[in-house]
Amino acid sequence: MMHVSYVKLFRDDEGTVRDSQEANGEIRNFQHQIELLKQALEREMNTVADLRELLDSVRRIAFELNEEILKDSDAKR
């Protein structure tokens, strides 16, 4: 198993490294936050898909009812 270690480098205006710190905890935290955001995005995408299906069904029902009303009004004339 390979272990990756992340290091944060602090450079001055000329680009010379003046300090460094281990950044493993920060990277793990970012990775965890990214995973949580991916899960939340997936849930929201599923919700949007469900709402689109519902909207399509409502549109279809409204169209069918409108057609029925028009047929009834034509039949009464």
TIVO-2410 file (N, C-alpha, C; in nm, 3 decimals):
# residues 77
REC num residu      c1      c2      c3 atome chaine
REC   1      M   0.084  -0.118   0.000     N      A
REC   1      M   0.000   0.000   0.000    CA      A
REC   1      M   0.088   0.125   0.000     C      A
REC   2      M   0.054   0.218  -0.085     N      A
REC   2      M   0.132   0.341  -0.095    CA      A
REC   2      M   0.069   0.448  -0.006     C      A
REC   3      H   0.152   0.519   0.066     N      A
REC   3      H   0.104   0.628   0.151    CA      A
REC   3      H   0.147   0.760   0.089     C      A
REC   4      V   0.051   0.851   0.073     N      A
REC   4      V   0.079   0.982   0.016    CA      A
REC   4      V   0.077   1.082   0.129     C      A
REC   5      S   0.179   1.165   0.136     N      A
REC   5      S   0.186   1.269   0.237    CA      A
REC   5      S   0.179   1.404   0.168     C      A
REC   6      Y   0.095   1.492   0.219     N      A
REC   6      Y   0.077   1.624   0.160    CA      A
REC   6      Y   0.147   1.728   0.247     C      A
REC   7      V   0.216   1.819   0.182     N      A
REC   7      V   0.289   1.923   0.252    CA      A
REC   7      V   0.248   2.058   0.195     C      A
REC   8      K   0.220   2.152   0.285     N      A
REC   8      K   0.186   2.287   0.246    CA      A
REC   8      K   0.314   2.370   0.251     C      A
REC   9      L   0.346   2.437   0.140     N      A
REC   9      L   0.467   2.518   0.133    CA      A
REC   9      L   0.429   2.667   0.138     C      A
REC  10      F   0.506   2.743   0.214     N      A
REC  10      F   0.488   2.887   0.222    CA      A
REC  10      F   0.606   2.953   0.153     C      A
REC  11      R   0.578   3.029   0.049     N      A
REC  11      R   0.683   3.093  -0.030    CA      A
REC  11      R   0.678   3.245  -0.013     C      A
REC  12      D   0.794   3.307  -0.028     N      A
REC  12      D   0.797   3.454  -0.026    CA      A
REC  12      D   0.770   3.505  -0.167     C      A
REC  13      D   0.779   3.635  -0.186     N      A
REC  13      D   0.748   3.697  -0.315    CA      A
REC  13      D   0.840   3.649  -0.427     C      A
REC  14      E   0.960   3.608  -0.393     N      A
REC  14      E   1.054   3.559  -0.494    CA      A
REC  14      E   1.034   3.411  -0.525     C      A
REC  15      G   0.947   3.345  -0.450     N      A
REC  15      G   0.921   3.204  -0.473    CA      A
REC  15      G   1.004   3.109  -0.387     C      A
REC  16      T   1.085   3.163  -0.298     N      A
REC  16      T   1.167   3.080  -0.210    CA      A
REC  16      T   1.080   3.025  -0.098     C      A
REC  17      V   1.093   2.894  -0.073     N      A
REC  17      V   1.016   2.831   0.035    CA      A
REC  17      V   1.071   2.879   0.168     C      A
REC  18      R   0.985   2.939   0.250     N      A
REC  18      R   1.026   2.991   0.381    CA      A
REC  18      R   0.978   2.903   0.496     C      A
REC  19      D   0.872   2.824   0.470     N      A
REC  19      D   0.818   2.740   0.576    CA      A
REC  19      D   0.737   2.629   0.511     C      A
REC  20      S   0.715   2.522   0.585     N      A
REC  20      S   0.631   2.414   0.536    CA      A
REC  20      S   0.557   2.351   0.654     C      A
REC  21      Q   0.442   2.295   0.623     N      A
REC  21      Q   0.362   2.226   0.725    CA      A
REC  21      Q   0.302   2.102   0.662     C      A
REC  22      E   0.278   2.001   0.745     N      A
REC  22      E   0.208   1.883   0.697    CA      A
REC  22      E   0.063   1.921   0.673     C      A
REC  23      A   0.009   1.883   0.558     N      A
REC  23      A  -0.128   1.921   0.524    CA      A
REC  23      A  -0.219   1.799   0.512     C      A
REC  24      N  -0.178   1.685   0.564     N      A
REC  24      N  -0.257   1.562   0.550    CA      A
REC  24      N  -0.397   1.576   0.609     C      A
REC  25      G  -0.406   1.637   0.727     N      A
REC  25      G  -0.537   1.654   0.791    CA      A
REC  25      G  -0.628   1.743   0.708     C      A
REC  26      E  -0.572   1.850   0.654     N      A
REC  26      E  -0.652   1.940   0.571    CA      A
REC  26      E  -0.702   1.868   0.446     C      A
REC  27      I  -0.614   1.792   0.382     N      A
REC  27      I  -0.651   1.720   0.261    CA      A
REC  27      I  -0.759   1.617   0.293     C      A
REC  28      R  -0.744   1.544   0.402     N      A
REC  28      R  -0.847   1.446   0.441    CA      A
REC  28      R  -0.980   1.517   0.467     C      A
REC  29      N  -0.975   1.633   0.533     N      A
REC  29      N  -1.096   1.710   0.559    CA      A
REC  29      N  -1.160   1.754   0.428     C      A
REC  30      F  -1.079   1.804   0.333     N      A
REC  30      F  -1.131   1.844   0.202    CA      A
REC  30      F  -1.193   1.726   0.131     C      A
REC  31      Q  -1.127   1.612   0.134     N      A
REC  31      Q  -1.178   1.493   0.068    CA      A
REC  31      Q  -1.312   1.451   0.130     C      A
REC  32      H  -1.321   1.460   0.262     N      A
REC  32      H  -1.446   1.426   0.331    CA      A
REC  32      H  -1.557   1.524   0.291     C      A
REC  33      Q  -1.524   1.654   0.289     N      A
REC  33      Q  -1.623   1.755   0.249    CA      A
REC  33      Q  -1.668   1.733   0.105     C      A
REC  34      I  -1.575   1.700   0.018     N      A
REC  34      I  -1.608   1.672  -0.122    CA      A
REC  34      I  -1.703   1.553  -0.131     C      A
REC  35      E  -1.675   1.450  -0.055     N      A
REC  35      E  -1.763   1.332  -0.056    CA      A
REC  35      E  -1.903   1.367  -0.007     C      A
REC  36      L  -1.911   1.446   0.101     N      A
REC  36      L  -2.042   1.488   0.151    CA      A
REC  36      L  -2.116   1.572   0.047     C      A
REC  37      L  -2.044   1.661  -0.020     N      A
REC  37      L  -2.107   1.743  -0.124    CA      A
REC  37      L  -2.153   1.659  -0.243     C      A
REC  38      K  -2.076   1.559  -0.280     N      A
REC  38      K  -2.117   1.469  -0.388    CA      A
REC  38      K  -2.245   1.396  -0.352     C      A
REC  39      Q  -2.254   1.348  -0.228     N      A
REC  39      Q  -2.374   1.278  -0.183    CA      A
REC  39      Q  -2.494   1.372  -0.183     C      A
REC  40      A  -2.474   1.494  -0.134     N      A
REC  40      A  -2.584   1.592  -0.131    CA      A
REC  40      A  -2.627   1.626  -0.273     C      A
REC  41      L  -2.530   1.642  -0.363     N      A
REC  41      L  -2.563   1.673  -0.502    CA      A
REC  41      L  -2.641   1.559  -0.566     C      A
REC  42      E  -2.601   1.436  -0.537     N      A
REC  42      E  -2.674   1.321  -0.593    CA      A
REC  42      E  -2.818   1.318  -0.543     C      A
REC  43      R  -2.838   1.345  -0.413     N      A
REC  43      R  -2.974   1.349  -0.359    CA      A
REC  43      R  -3.056   1.459  -0.427     C      A
REC  44      E  -2.996   1.575  -0.444     N      A
REC  44      E  -3.067   1.686  -0.508    CA      A
REC  44      E  -3.098   1.655  -0.654     C      A
REC  45      M  -3.006   1.589  -0.722     N      A
REC  45      M  -3.030   1.551  -0.861    CA      A
REC  45      M  -3.146   1.452  -0.871     C      A
REC  46      N  -3.153   1.360  -0.776     N      A
REC  46      N  -3.264   1.264  -0.772    CA      A
REC  46      N  -3.396   1.337  -0.745     C      A
REC  47      T  -3.392   1.435  -0.655     N      A
REC  47      T  -3.513   1.513  -0.625    CA      A
REC  47      T  -3.559   1.589  -0.749     C      A
REC  48      V  -3.464   1.650  -0.820     N      A
REC  48      V  -3.499   1.723  -0.942    CA      A
REC  48      V  -3.559   1.628  -1.046     C      A
REC  49      A  -3.500   1.511  -1.060     N      A
REC  49      A  -3.555   1.412  -1.155    CA      A
REC  49      A  -3.697   1.373  -1.116     C      A
REC  50      D  -3.720   1.350  -0.986     N      A
REC  50      D  -3.855   1.316  -0.938    CA      A
REC  50      D  -3.953   1.430  -0.965     C      A
REC  51      L  -3.909   1.554  -0.942     N      A
REC  51      L  -3.996   1.669  -0.965    CA      A
REC  51      L  -4.027   1.686  -1.114     C      A
REC  52      R  -3.930   1.658  -1.199     N      A
REC  52      R  -3.955   1.665  -1.343    CA      A
REC  52      R  -4.058   1.561  -1.385     C      A
REC  53      E  -4.046   1.441  -1.331     N      A
REC  53      E  -4.145   1.337  -1.360    CA      A
REC  53      E  -4.283   1.380  -1.315     C      A
REC  54      L  -4.291   1.434  -1.195     N      A
REC  54      L  -4.419   1.481  -1.141    CA      A
REC  54      L  -4.477   1.591  -1.229     C      A
REC  55      L  -4.393   1.687  -1.268     N      A
REC  55      L  -4.438   1.796  -1.353    CA      A
REC  55      L  -4.488   1.743  -1.488     C      A
REC  56      D  -4.415   1.649  -1.546     N      A
REC  56      D  -4.460   1.589  -1.672    CA      A
REC  56      D  -4.596   1.521  -1.656     C      A
REC  57      S  -4.615   1.452  -1.546     N      A
REC  57      S  -4.744   1.386  -1.520    CA      A
REC  57      S  -4.856   1.489  -1.506     C      A
REC  58      V  -4.829   1.595  -1.433     N      A
REC  58      V  -4.930   1.700  -1.414    CA      A
REC  58      V  -4.963   1.765  -1.548     C      A
REC  59      R  -4.861   1.792  -1.629     N      A
REC  59      R  -4.886   1.849  -1.762    CA      A
REC  59      R  -4.972   1.756  -1.848     C      A
REC  60      R  -4.942   1.627  -1.844     N      A
REC  60      R  -5.018   1.530  -1.922    CA      A
REC  60      R  -5.163   1.526  -1.875     C      A
REC  61      I  -5.184   1.524  -1.744     N      A
REC  61      I  -5.320   1.522  -1.689    CA      A
REC  61      I  -5.393   1.651  -1.727     C      A
REC  62      A  -5.327   1.765  -1.716     N      A
REC  62      A  -5.390   1.892  -1.751    CA      A
REC  62      A  -5.426   1.894  -1.900     C      A
REC  63      F  -5.339   1.844  -1.985     N      A
REC  63      F  -5.368   1.838  -2.128    CA      A
REC  63      F  -5.488   1.749  -2.155     C      A
REC  64      E  -5.491   1.631  -2.090     N      A
REC  64      E  -5.602   1.538  -2.110    CA      A
REC  64      E  -5.734   1.599  -2.062     C      A
REC  65      L  -5.731   1.666  -1.947     N      A
REC  65      L  -5.852   1.731  -1.896    CA      A
REC  65      L  -5.897   1.843  -1.989     C      A
REC  66      N  -5.802   1.919  -2.040     N      A
REC  66      N  -5.836   2.027  -2.132    CA      A
REC  66      N  -5.900   1.970  -2.259     C      A
REC  67      E  -5.845   1.862  -2.311     N      A
REC  67      E  -5.902   1.798  -2.429    CA      A
REC  67      E  -6.044   1.750  -2.401     C      A
REC  68      E  -6.065   1.692  -2.284     N      A
REC  68      E  -6.197   1.642  -2.246    CA      A
REC  68      E  -6.297   1.757  -2.234     C      A
REC  69      I  -6.254   1.867  -2.174     N      A
REC  69      I  -6.342   1.984  -2.159    CA      A
REC  69      I  -6.377   2.040  -2.296     C      A
REC  70      L  -6.279   2.047  -2.385     N      A
REC  70      L  -6.306   2.097  -2.520    CA      A
REC  70      L  -6.402   2.007  -2.596     C      A
REC  71      K  -6.386   1.877  -2.582     N      A
REC  71      K  -6.477   1.782  -2.647    CA      A
REC  71      K  -6.619   1.799  -2.594     C      A
REC  72      D  -6.631   1.813  -2.459     N      A
REC  72      D  -6.764   1.831  -2.398    CA      A
REC  72      D  -6.829   1.961  -2.445     C      A
REC  73      S  -6.751   2.068  -2.454     N      A
REC  73      S  -6.809   2.197  -2.497    CA      A
REC  73      S  -6.847   2.192  -2.643     C      A
REC  74      D  -6.770   2.119  -2.725     N      A
REC  74      D  -6.806   2.103  -2.867    CA      A
REC  74      D  -6.932   2.018  -2.881     C      A
REC  75      A  -6.945   1.916  -2.797     N      A
REC  75      A  -7.062   1.828  -2.803    CA      A
REC  75      A  -7.189   1.901  -2.763     C      A
REC  76      K  -7.179   1.999  -2.675     N      A
REC  76      K  -7.297   2.074  -2.629    CA      A
REC  76      K  -7.344   2.174  -2.735     C      A
REC  77      R  -7.262   2.208  -2.830     N      A
REC  77      R  -7.300   2.308  -2.931    CA      A
REC  77      R  -7.384   2.251  -3.036     C      A
***
